[in-house]
Amino acid sequence: MPSKLCSHDEMLLNIRRWQADGEKVVFTNGCFDILHAGHVRYLAAARQLGDRLVVGLNTDASVRRLKGPKRPVACEADRAEVLSALGAVDAVTLFDDDTPEALIGMLLPDILVKGADWAVENIAGAKAVIEHGGSVLTVPLVEGRSTTGIIETIVQLHCPRQSGR
C-alpha cells in the first residue's frame, strides 16, 4: 500500500491541485494515538464534509508536550501508517508544534474540522481558514471512546494496586 504521508510542501501541492480541480479539501488534526472507533467515526464524518480529507498528525515530541512523558503509545511512523490505511483519509502530514495553526495557515483548506468539544473560536487555524473564505465545522464525538480511557483501562487491568482498584 503506498503511503499517504506527505511533507508540508507535498501536501500544499496536493491541496492546490485538488482545489484547482474543484474539490473541497477538509483538514483535521490530532494525535491519533491508539486508533479506536471514536477516531474512525470522527474521520469518516469529517470526510463526508468534502471531497478530500487531510490529517495533520502531531509528532511524537508534540504529543509528549501535550499529553505527558508516557505518550504517545504508538510512534509517529506507526500512527501515520494506520491513518494512511483508512479509506476516509487522503493524505497525512506531521507537525511538530503544539497546534497546527501555522500549518493550516499555509495549507488553507476549504473546511477545517474538529470535534464538538471545541468552540469554533478556540480552534487553531480557524481565523486563517475563515479569512480565506473557508468554513470551520465541528462534528459530534463518540461518547465513551478516548485513547486516555483505553490507557486507563489497560493500567487498571494490569496494575490494580497502582490504579486504586
Secondary structure, 3 states (H helix, E strand, C coil): CCCCECCHHHHHHHHHHHHHCCCCEEEEEECCCCCCHHHHHHHHHHHCCCCEEEEEEECHHHHHHHHCCCCCCCCHHHHHHHHHCCCCCCEEEEECCCCCHHHHHHHCCCEEEEECCCCHHHCCCHHHHHHCCCEEEEECCCCCCCHHHHHHHHHHHHCHHHHCC
